[in-house]
Amino acid sequence: MGDVVKLPSGLSRFSKRFVNYAKVGICLALILFLVQSVASGLGAPSVLSLAFRAGILLVLAIGGAAGVALAHELRKGRRDKDNRHAWRNQVPW
């Protein structure tokens, strides 16, 4: 029970970024959902309509978080901590 599966470093960084971006995305989706609900009018909204809008916003937030995390990983690959100053070896002075 004490065994923990360790993810590869790239997947671990991606999952951490994804969770951080998903938190922000879900908060923004919740704010947008509440604004839509208030702006929809005074009538009683149907539960099916609310569930559909909430589901669409949740899918967009999760998908957007995955896309942004993947783009961030592809654009800025993390260098090893030991190899942080490797560029200095290339400088002639």
PDB file as gemmi writes it, atoms N, CA and C in Angstrom:
CRYST1    1.000    1.000    1.000  90.00  90.00  90.00 P 1                      
ATOM      1  N   MET A   1       0.800  -1.189   0.000  1.00  0.00           N  
ATOM      2  CA  MET A   1       0.000   0.000   0.000  1.00  0.00           C  
ATOM      3  C   MET A   1       0.848   1.261   0.000  1.00  0.00           C  
ATOM      4  N   GLY A   2       2.068   1.169   0.438  1.00  0.00           N  
ATOM      5  CA  GLY A   2       2.917   2.334   0.491  1.00  0.00           C  
ATOM      6  C   GLY A   2       3.614   2.631  -0.823  1.00  0.00           C  
ATOM      7  N   ASP A   3       3.447   1.766  -1.811  1.00  0.00           N  
ATOM      8  CA  ASP A   3       4.104   1.976  -3.100  1.00  0.00           C  
ATOM      9  C   ASP A   3       3.397   3.090  -3.861  1.00  0.00           C  
ATOM     10  N   VAL A   4       4.177   4.038  -4.348  1.00  0.00           N  
ATOM     11  CA  VAL A   4       3.636   5.148  -5.116  1.00  0.00           C  
ATOM     12  C   VAL A   4       4.234   5.086  -6.516  1.00  0.00           C  
ATOM     13  N   VAL A   5       3.390   5.174  -7.515  1.00  0.00           N  
ATOM     14  CA  VAL A   5       3.865   5.169  -8.894  1.00  0.00           C  
ATOM     15  C   VAL A   5       4.351   6.564  -9.228  1.00  0.00           C  
ATOM     16  N   LYS A   6       5.587   6.660  -9.660  1.00  0.00           N  
ATOM     17  CA  LYS A   6       6.154   7.957 -10.001  1.00  0.00           C  
ATOM     18  C   LYS A   6       6.051   8.159 -11.513  1.00  0.00           C  
ATOM     19  N   LEU A   7       5.481   9.291 -11.905  1.00  0.00           N  
ATOM     20  CA  LEU A   7       5.332   9.603 -13.320  1.00  0.00           C  
ATOM     21  C   LEU A   7       6.656  10.089 -13.902  1.00  0.00           C  
ATOM     22  N   PRO A   8       6.856   9.923 -15.196  1.00  0.00           N  
ATOM     23  CA  PRO A   8       8.037  10.525 -15.830  1.00  0.00           C  
ATOM     24  C   PRO A   8       8.005  12.045 -15.648  1.00  0.00           C  
ATOM     25  N   SER A   9       9.155  12.675 -15.708  1.00  0.00           N  
ATOM     26  CA  SER A   9       9.242  14.100 -15.376  1.00  0.00           C  
ATOM     27  C   SER A   9       8.388  14.963 -16.301  1.00  0.00           C  
ATOM     28  N   GLY A  10       8.355  14.656 -17.595  1.00  0.00           N  
ATOM     29  CA  GLY A  10       7.552  15.455 -18.522  1.00  0.00           C  
ATOM     30  C   GLY A  10       6.073  15.341 -18.228  1.00  0.00           C  
ATOM     31  N   LEU A  11       5.614  14.147 -17.946  1.00  0.00           N  
ATOM     32  CA  LEU A  11       4.207  13.942 -17.630  1.00  0.00           C  
ATOM     33  C   LEU A  11       3.854  14.534 -16.272  1.00  0.00           C  
ATOM     34  N   SER A  12       4.783  14.481 -15.350  1.00  0.00           N  
ATOM     35  CA  SER A  12       4.558  15.069 -14.031  1.00  0.00           C  
ATOM     36  C   SER A  12       4.407  16.587 -14.129  1.00  0.00           C  
ATOM     37  N   ARG A  13       5.292  17.216 -14.912  1.00  0.00           N  
ATOM     38  CA  ARG A  13       5.186  18.672 -15.090  1.00  0.00           C  
ATOM     39  C   ARG A  13       3.891  19.033 -15.792  1.00  0.00           C  
ATOM     40  N   PHE A  14       3.519  18.246 -16.817  1.00  0.00           N  
ATOM     41  CA  PHE A  14       2.276  18.500 -17.533  1.00  0.00           C  
ATOM     42  C   PHE A  14       1.078  18.391 -16.600  1.00  0.00           C  
ATOM     43  N   SER A  15       1.060  17.360 -15.751  1.00  0.00           N  
ATOM     44  CA  SER A  15      -0.090  17.185 -14.860  1.00  0.00           C  
ATOM     45  C   SER A  15      -0.183  18.314 -13.841  1.00  0.00           C  
ATOM     46  N   LYS A  16       0.961  18.796 -13.343  1.00  0.00           N  
ATOM     47  CA  LYS A  16       0.934  19.923 -12.397  1.00  0.00           C  
ATOM     48  C   LYS A  16       0.418  21.187 -13.084  1.00  0.00           C  
ATOM     49  N   ARG A  17       0.895  21.440 -14.290  1.00  0.00           N  
ATOM     50  CA  ARG A  17       0.420  22.617 -15.022  1.00  0.00           C  
ATOM     51  C   ARG A  17      -1.062  22.492 -15.358  1.00  0.00           C  
ATOM     52  N   PHE A  18      -1.481  21.273 -15.765  1.00  0.00           N  
ATOM     53  CA  PHE A  18      -2.875  21.049 -16.102  1.00  0.00           C  
ATOM     54  C   PHE A  18      -3.781  21.316 -14.907  1.00  0.00           C  
ATOM     55  N   VAL A  19      -3.385  20.837 -13.735  1.00  0.00           N  
ATOM     56  CA  VAL A  19      -4.205  21.058 -12.538  1.00  0.00           C  
ATOM     57  C   VAL A  19      -4.286  22.542 -12.222  1.00  0.00           C  
ATOM     58  N   ASN A  20      -3.180  23.251 -12.331  1.00  0.00           N  
ATOM     59  CA  ASN A  20      -3.200  24.692 -12.052  1.00  0.00           C  
ATOM     60  C   ASN A  20      -4.080  25.445 -13.048  1.00  0.00           C  
ATOM     61  N   TYR A  21      -3.935  25.135 -14.336  1.00  0.00           N  
ATOM     62  CA  TYR A  21      -4.754  25.801 -15.342  1.00  0.00           C  
ATOM     63  C   TYR A  21      -6.219  25.385 -15.234  1.00  0.00           C  
ATOM     64  N   ALA A  22      -6.485  24.141 -14.838  1.00  0.00           N  
ATOM     65  CA  ALA A  22      -7.868  23.682 -14.690  1.00  0.00           C  
ATOM     66  C   ALA A  22      -8.555  24.403 -13.543  1.00  0.00           C  
ATOM     67  N   LYS A  23      -7.832  24.662 -12.458  1.00  0.00           N  
ATOM     68  CA  LYS A  23      -8.417  25.414 -11.342  1.00  0.00           C  
ATOM     69  C   LYS A  23      -8.862  26.797 -11.808  1.00  0.00           C  
ATOM     70  N   VAL A  24      -7.995  27.465 -12.532  1.00  0.00           N  
ATOM     71  CA  VAL A  24      -8.323  28.805 -13.025  1.00  0.00           C  
ATOM     72  C   VAL A  24      -9.477  28.735 -14.017  1.00  0.00           C  
ATOM     73  N   GLY A  25      -9.441  27.760 -14.919  1.00  0.00           N  
ATOM     74  CA  GLY A  25     -10.492  27.618 -15.918  1.00  0.00           C  
ATOM     75  C   GLY A  25     -11.849  27.327 -15.300  1.00  0.00           C  
ATOM     76  N   ILE A  26     -11.887  26.471 -14.295  1.00  0.00           N  
ATOM     77  CA  ILE A  26     -13.155  26.148 -13.646  1.00  0.00           C  
ATOM     78  C   ILE A  26     -13.688  27.351 -12.885  1.00  0.00           C  
ATOM     79  N   CYS A  27     -12.820  28.115 -12.249  1.00  0.00           N  
ATOM     80  CA  CYS A  27     -13.276  29.331 -11.558  1.00  0.00           C  
ATOM     81  C   CYS A  27     -13.860  30.338 -12.554  1.00  0.00           C  
ATOM     82  N   LEU A  28     -13.183  30.519 -13.690  1.00  0.00           N  
ATOM     83  CA  LEU A  28     -13.707  31.433 -14.708  1.00  0.00           C  
ATOM     84  C   LEU A  28     -15.015  30.922 -15.296  1.00  0.00           C  
ATOM     85  N   ALA A  29     -15.124  29.611 -15.491  1.00  0.00           N  
ATOM     86  CA  ALA A  29     -16.367  29.032 -16.007  1.00  0.00           C  
ATOM     87  C   ALA A  29     -17.500  29.221 -15.008  1.00  0.00           C  
ATOM     88  N   LEU A  30     -17.213  29.076 -13.724  1.00  0.00           N  
ATOM     89  CA  LEU A  30     -18.238  29.291 -12.700  1.00  0.00           C  
ATOM     90  C   LEU A  30     -18.707  30.741 -12.684  1.00  0.00           C  
ATOM     91  N   ILE A  31     -17.776  31.669 -12.795  1.00  0.00           N  
ATOM     92  CA  ILE A  31     -18.148  33.085 -12.840  1.00  0.00           C  
ATOM     93  C   ILE A  31     -18.993  33.373 -14.069  1.00  0.00           C  
ATOM     94  N   LEU A  32     -18.586  32.845 -15.212  1.00  0.00           N  
ATOM     95  CA  LEU A  32     -19.351  33.043 -16.443  1.00  0.00           C  
ATOM     96  C   LEU A  32     -20.736  32.410 -16.337  1.00  0.00           C  
ATOM     97  N   PHE A  33     -20.827  31.236 -15.737  1.00  0.00           N  
ATOM     98  CA  PHE A  33     -22.114  30.564 -15.553  1.00  0.00           C  
ATOM     99  C   PHE A  33     -23.040  31.395 -14.669  1.00  0.00           C  
ATOM    100  N   LEU A  34     -22.493  31.936 -13.594  1.00  0.00           N  
ATOM    101  CA  LEU A  34     -23.326  32.763 -12.704  1.00  0.00           C  
ATOM    102  C   LEU A  34     -23.784  34.038 -13.389  1.00  0.00           C  
ATOM    103  N   VAL A  35     -22.911  34.650 -14.170  1.00  0.00           N  
ATOM    104  CA  VAL A  35     -23.300  35.859 -14.911  1.00  0.00           C  
ATOM    105  C   VAL A  35     -24.370  35.513 -15.938  1.00  0.00           C  
ATOM    106  N   GLN A  36     -24.237  34.388 -16.630  1.00  0.00           N  
ATOM    107  CA  GLN A  36     -25.252  33.971 -17.592  1.00  0.00           C  
ATOM    108  C   GLN A  36     -26.584  33.694 -16.910  1.00  0.00           C  
ATOM    109  N   SER A  37     -26.521  33.087 -15.748  1.00  0.00           N  
ATOM    110  CA  SER A  37     -27.753  32.768 -15.035  1.00  0.00           C  
ATOM    111  C   SER A  37     -28.475  34.025 -14.576  1.00  0.00           C  
ATOM    112  N   VAL A  38     -27.727  35.004 -14.120  1.00  0.00           N  
ATOM    113  CA  VAL A  38     -28.340  36.255 -13.678  1.00  0.00           C  
ATOM    114  C   VAL A  38     -28.873  37.026 -14.879  1.00  0.00           C  
ATOM    115  N   ALA A  39     -28.144  37.024 -15.971  1.00  0.00           N  
ATOM    116  CA  ALA A  39     -28.542  37.793 -17.142  1.00  0.00           C  
ATOM    117  C   ALA A  39     -29.649  37.118 -17.955  1.00  0.00           C  
ATOM    118  N   SER A  40     -29.960  35.859 -17.649  1.00  0.00           N  
ATOM    119  CA  SER A  40     -30.954  35.151 -18.448  1.00  0.00           C  
ATOM    120  C   SER A  40     -32.378  35.644 -18.204  1.00  0.00           C  
ATOM    121  N   GLY A  41     -32.618  36.344 -17.144  1.00  0.00           N  
ATOM    122  CA  GLY A  41     -33.941  36.913 -16.930  1.00  0.00           C  
ATOM    123  C   GLY A  41     -34.534  36.506 -15.602  1.00  0.00           C  
ATOM    124  N   LEU A  42     -35.768  36.967 -15.401  1.00  0.00           N  
ATOM    125  CA  LEU A  42     -36.440  36.741 -14.135  1.00  0.00           C  
ATOM    126  C   LEU A  42     -37.181  35.408 -14.079  1.00  0.00           C  
ATOM    127  N   GLY A  43     -37.465  34.807 -15.219  1.00  0.00           N  
ATOM    128  CA  GLY A  43     -38.208  33.554 -15.243  1.00  0.00           C  
ATOM    129  C   GLY A  43     -37.415  32.411 -14.637  1.00  0.00           C  
ATOM    130  N   ALA A  44     -38.128  31.390 -14.206  1.00  0.00           N  
ATOM    131  CA  ALA A  44     -37.473  30.230 -13.620  1.00  0.00           C  
ATOM    132  C   ALA A  44     -36.818  29.405 -14.730  1.00  0.00           C  
ATOM    133  N   PRO A  45     -35.502  29.239 -14.687  1.00  0.00           N  
ATOM    134  CA  PRO A  45     -34.831  28.468 -15.736  1.00  0.00           C  
ATOM    135  C   PRO A  45     -35.069  26.968 -15.534  1.00  0.00           C  
ATOM    136  N   SER A  46     -35.040  26.236 -16.612  1.00  0.00           N  
ATOM    137  CA  SER A  46     -35.207  24.786 -16.488  1.00  0.00           C  
ATOM    138  C   SER A  46     -33.890  24.154 -16.036  1.00  0.00           C  
ATOM    139  N   VAL A  47     -34.010  23.077 -15.314  1.00  0.00           N  
ATOM    140  CA  VAL A  47     -32.839  22.393 -14.788  1.00  0.00           C  
ATOM    141  C   VAL A  47     -31.997  21.816 -15.929  1.00  0.00           C  
ATOM    142  N   LEU A  48     -32.660  21.326 -16.961  1.00  0.00           N  
ATOM    143  CA  LEU A  48     -31.951  20.760 -18.099  1.00  0.00           C  
ATOM    144  C   LEU A  48     -31.112  21.823 -18.809  1.00  0.00           C  
ATOM    145  N   SER A  49     -31.664  23.006 -18.952  1.00  0.00           N  
ATOM    146  CA  SER A  49     -30.936  24.103 -19.582  1.00  0.00           C  
ATOM    147  C   SER A  49     -29.707  24.490 -18.757  1.00  0.00           C  
ATOM    148  N   LEU A  50     -29.878  24.584 -17.446  1.00  0.00           N  
ATOM    149  CA  LEU A  50     -28.755  24.931 -16.575  1.00  0.00           C  
ATOM    150  C   LEU A  50     -27.669  23.852 -16.608  1.00  0.00           C  
ATOM    151  N   ALA A  51     -28.090  22.596 -16.588  1.00  0.00           N  
ATOM    152  CA  ALA A  51     -27.117  21.503 -16.616  1.00  0.00           C  
ATOM    153  C   ALA A  51     -26.365  21.480 -17.941  1.00  0.00           C  
ATOM    154  N   PHE A  52     -27.060  21.742 -19.032  1.00  0.00           N  
ATOM    155  CA  PHE A  52     -26.412  21.764 -20.339  1.00  0.00           C  
ATOM    156  C   PHE A  52     -25.380  22.885 -20.417  1.00  0.00           C  
ATOM    157  N   ARG A  53     -25.762  24.083 -19.974  1.00  0.00           N  
ATOM    158  CA  ARG A  53     -24.807  25.206 -20.004  1.00  0.00           C  
ATOM    159  C   ARG A  53     -23.613  24.955 -19.097  1.00  0.00           C  
ATOM    160  N   ALA A  54     -23.864  24.399 -17.906  1.00  0.00           N  
ATOM    161  CA  ALA A  54     -22.766  24.116 -16.980  1.00  0.00           C  
ATOM    162  C   ALA A  54     -21.835  23.051 -17.564  1.00  0.00           C  
ATOM    163  N   GLY A  55     -22.410  22.035 -18.202  1.00  0.00           N  
ATOM    164  CA  GLY A  55     -21.591  20.987 -18.810  1.00  0.00           C  
ATOM    165  C   GLY A  55     -20.729  21.511 -19.938  1.00  0.00           C  
ATOM    166  N   ILE A  56     -21.314  22.348 -20.786  1.00  0.00           N  
ATOM    167  CA  ILE A  56     -20.547  22.929 -21.897  1.00  0.00           C  
ATOM    168  C   ILE A  56     -19.396  23.781 -21.367  1.00  0.00           C  
ATOM    169  N   LEU A  57     -19.670  24.604 -20.369  1.00  0.00           N  
ATOM    170  CA  LEU A  57     -18.614  25.449 -19.812  1.00  0.00           C  
ATOM    171  C   LEU A  57     -17.532  24.612 -19.131  1.00  0.00           C  
ATOM    172  N   LEU A  58     -17.928  23.530 -18.467  1.00  0.00           N  
ATOM    173  CA  LEU A  58     -16.954  22.673 -17.814  1.00  0.00           C  
ATOM    174  C   LEU A  58     -16.062  21.968 -18.836  1.00  0.00           C  
ATOM    175  N   VAL A  59     -16.645  21.488 -19.916  1.00  0.00           N  
ATOM    176  CA  VAL A  59     -15.863  20.845 -20.976  1.00  0.00           C  
ATOM    177  C   VAL A  59     -14.900  21.844 -21.610  1.00  0.00           C  
ATOM    178  N   LEU A  60     -15.355  23.058 -21.850  1.00  0.00           N  
ATOM    179  CA  LEU A  60     -14.472  24.083 -22.415  1.00  0.00           C  
ATOM    180  C   LEU A  60     -13.328  24.426 -21.463  1.00  0.00           C  
ATOM    181  N   ALA A  61     -13.629  24.504 -20.168  1.00  0.00           N  
ATOM    182  CA  ALA A  61     -12.586  24.840 -19.194  1.00  0.00           C  
ATOM    183  C   ALA A  61     -11.539  23.738 -19.105  1.00  0.00           C  
ATOM    184  N   ILE A  62     -11.965  22.475 -19.050  1.00  0.00           N  
ATOM    185  CA  ILE A  62     -11.027  21.357 -18.939  1.00  0.00           C  
ATOM    186  C   ILE A  62     -10.223  21.209 -20.235  1.00  0.00           C  
ATOM    187  N   GLY A  63     -10.898  21.317 -21.366  1.00  0.00           N  
ATOM    188  CA  GLY A  63     -10.199  21.221 -22.644  1.00  0.00           C  
ATOM    189  C   GLY A  63      -9.211  22.356 -22.849  1.00  0.00           C  
ATOM    190  N   GLY A  64      -9.610  23.550 -22.458  1.00  0.00           N  
ATOM    191  CA  GLY A  64      -8.705  24.700 -22.564  1.00  0.00           C  
ATOM    192  C   GLY A  64      -7.500  24.551 -21.656  1.00  0.00           C  
ATOM    193  N   ALA A  65      -7.718  24.034 -20.457  1.00  0.00           N  
ATOM    194  CA  ALA A  65      -6.601  23.823 -19.530  1.00  0.00           C  
ATOM    195  C   ALA A  65      -5.622  22.797 -20.085  1.00  0.00           C  
ATOM    196  N   ALA A  66      -6.157  21.739 -20.673  1.00  0.00           N  
ATOM    197  CA  ALA A  66      -5.271  20.724 -21.263  1.00  0.00           C  
ATOM    198  C   ALA A  66      -4.496  21.297 -22.440  1.00  0.00           C  
ATOM    199  N   GLY A  67      -5.160  22.082 -23.272  1.00  0.00           N  
ATOM    200  CA  GLY A  67      -4.488  22.684 -24.418  1.00  0.00           C  
ATOM    201  C   GLY A  67      -3.406  23.666 -24.022  1.00  0.00           C  
ATOM    202  N   VAL A  68      -3.689  24.497 -23.040  1.00  0.00           N  
ATOM    203  CA  VAL A  68      -2.703  25.486 -22.598  1.00  0.00           C  
ATOM    204  C   VAL A  68      -1.523  24.793 -21.918  1.00  0.00           C  
ATOM    205  N   ALA A  69      -1.795  23.773 -21.106  1.00  0.00           N  
ATOM    206  CA  ALA A  69      -0.704  23.053 -20.438  1.00  0.00           C  
ATOM    207  C   ALA A  69       0.176  22.337 -21.462  1.00  0.00           C  
ATOM    208  N   LEU A  70      -0.446  21.732 -22.464  1.00  0.00           N  
ATOM    209  CA  LEU A  70       0.326  21.052 -23.504  1.00  0.00           C  
ATOM    210  C   LEU A  70       1.148  22.045 -24.311  1.00  0.00           C  
ATOM    211  N   ALA A  71       0.553  23.173 -24.668  1.00  0.00           N  
ATOM    212  CA  ALA A  71       1.294  24.196 -25.416  1.00  0.00           C  
ATOM    213  C   ALA A  71       2.456  24.733 -24.593  1.00  0.00           C  
ATOM    214  N   HIS A  72       2.231  24.905 -23.307  1.00  0.00           N  
ATOM    215  CA  HIS A  72       3.290  25.404 -22.433  1.00  0.00           C  
ATOM    216  C   HIS A  72       4.441  24.392 -22.359  1.00  0.00           C  
ATOM    217  N   GLU A  73       4.100  23.114 -22.264  1.00  0.00           N  
ATOM    218  CA  GLU A  73       5.145  22.085 -22.211  1.00  0.00           C  
ATOM    219  C   GLU A  73       5.899  21.976 -23.526  1.00  0.00           C  
ATOM    220  N   LEU A  74       5.198  22.093 -24.639  1.00  0.00           N  
ATOM    221  CA  LEU A  74       5.864  21.980 -25.936  1.00  0.00           C  
ATOM    222  C   LEU A  74       6.736  23.192 -26.227  1.00  0.00           C  
ATOM    223  N   ARG A  75       6.301  24.353 -25.795  1.00  0.00           N  
ATOM    224  CA  ARG A  75       7.045  25.574 -26.088  1.00  0.00           C  
ATOM    225  C   ARG A  75       8.259  25.732 -25.179  1.00  0.00           C  
ATOM    226  N   LYS A  76       8.087  25.487 -23.905  1.00  0.00           N  
ATOM    227  CA  LYS A  76       9.170  25.693 -22.952  1.00  0.00           C  
ATOM    228  C   LYS A  76       9.490  24.385 -22.258  1.00  0.00           C  
ATOM    229  N   GLY A  77      10.278  23.565 -22.906  1.00  0.00           N  
ATOM    230  CA  GLY A  77      10.701  22.327 -22.268  1.00  0.00           C  
ATOM    231  C   GLY A  77      11.633  22.636 -21.111  1.00  0.00           C  
ATOM    232  N   ARG A  78      11.392  21.993 -20.020  1.00  0.00           N  
ATOM    233  CA  ARG A  78      12.197  22.260 -18.825  1.00  0.00           C  
ATOM    234  C   ARG A  78      13.566  21.607 -18.963  1.00  0.00           C  
ATOM    235  N   ARG A  79      14.583  22.371 -18.662  1.00  0.00           N  
ATOM    236  CA  ARG A  79      15.926  21.808 -18.664  1.00  0.00           C  
ATOM    237  C   ARG A  79      16.196  21.155 -17.322  1.00  0.00           C  
ATOM    238  N   ASP A  80      17.155  20.267 -17.304  1.00  0.00           N  
ATOM    239  CA  ASP A  80      17.530  19.631 -16.047  1.00  0.00           C  
ATOM    240  C   ASP A  80      18.082  20.674 -15.090  1.00  0.00           C  
ATOM    241  N   LYS A  81      17.907  20.435 -13.801  1.00  0.00           N  
ATOM    242  CA  LYS A  81      18.435  21.377 -12.811  1.00  0.00           C  
ATOM    243  C   LYS A  81      19.953  21.441 -12.857  1.00  0.00           C  
ATOM    244  N   ASP A  82      20.573  20.308 -13.156  1.00  0.00           N  
ATOM    245  CA  ASP A  82      22.037  20.276 -13.222  1.00  0.00           C  
ATOM    246  C   ASP A  82      22.548  20.994 -14.467  1.00  0.00           C  
ATOM    247  N   ASN A  83      21.736  21.026 -15.498  1.00  0.00           N  
ATOM    248  CA  ASN A  83      22.149  21.567 -16.783  1.00  0.00           C  
ATOM    249  C   ASN A  83      21.607  22.981 -16.987  1.00  0.00           C  
ATOM    250  N   ARG A  84      21.315  23.679 -15.910  1.00  0.00           N  
ATOM    251  CA  ARG A  84      20.695  24.986 -15.995  1.00  0.00           C  
ATOM    252  C   ARG A  84      21.604  26.029 -16.669  1.00  0.00           C  
ATOM    253  N   HIS A  85      22.901  25.932 -16.441  1.00  0.00           N  
ATOM    254  CA  HIS A  85      23.833  26.922 -16.987  1.00  0.00           C  
ATOM    255  C   HIS A  85      24.711  26.328 -18.084  1.00  0.00           C  
ATOM    256  N   ALA A  86      24.172  25.381 -18.832  1.00  0.00           N  
ATOM    257  CA  ALA A  86      24.956  24.739 -19.887  1.00  0.00           C  
ATOM    258  C   ALA A  86      25.275  25.694 -21.025  1.00  0.00           C  
ATOM    259  N   TRP A  87      24.461  26.719 -21.203  1.00  0.00           N  
ATOM    260  CA  TRP A  87      24.714  27.669 -22.285  1.00  0.00           C  
ATOM    261  C   TRP A  87      26.020  28.408 -22.071  1.00  0.00           C  
ATOM    262  N   ARG A  88      26.484  28.512 -20.824  1.00  0.00           N  
ATOM    263  CA  ARG A  88      27.733  29.232 -20.535  1.00  0.00           C  
ATOM    264  C   ARG A  88      28.941  28.500 -21.110  1.00  0.00           C  
ATOM    265  N   ASN A  89      28.822  27.184 -21.301  1.00  0.00           N  
ATOM    266  CA  ASN A  89      29.925  26.424 -21.876  1.00  0.00           C  
ATOM    267  C   ASN A  89      30.121  26.756 -23.342  1.00  0.00           C  
ATOM    268  N   GLN A  90      29.124  27.279 -24.005  1.00  0.00           N  
ATOM    269  CA  GLN A  90      29.210  27.596 -25.415  1.00  0.00           C  
ATOM    270  C   GLN A  90      29.811  28.975 -25.677  1.00  0.00           C  
ATOM    271  N   VAL A  91      29.838  29.803 -24.660  1.00  0.00           N  
ATOM    272  CA  VAL A  91      30.358  31.162 -24.825  1.00  0.00           C  
ATOM    273  C   VAL A  91      31.886  31.110 -24.826  1.00  0.00           C  
ATOM    274  N   PRO A  92      32.544  31.752 -25.817  1.00  0.00           N  
ATOM    275  CA  PRO A  92      34.002  31.636 -25.919  1.00  0.00           C  
ATOM    276  C   PRO A  92      34.785  32.383 -24.852  1.00  0.00           C  
ATOM    277  N   TRP A  93      34.191  33.264 -24.103  1.00  0.00           N  
ATOM    278  CA  TRP A  93      34.989  33.995 -23.110  1.00  0.00           C  
ATOM    279  C   TRP A  93      34.798  33.488 -21.734  1.00  0.00           C  
TER     280      TRP A  93                                                      
END                                                                             
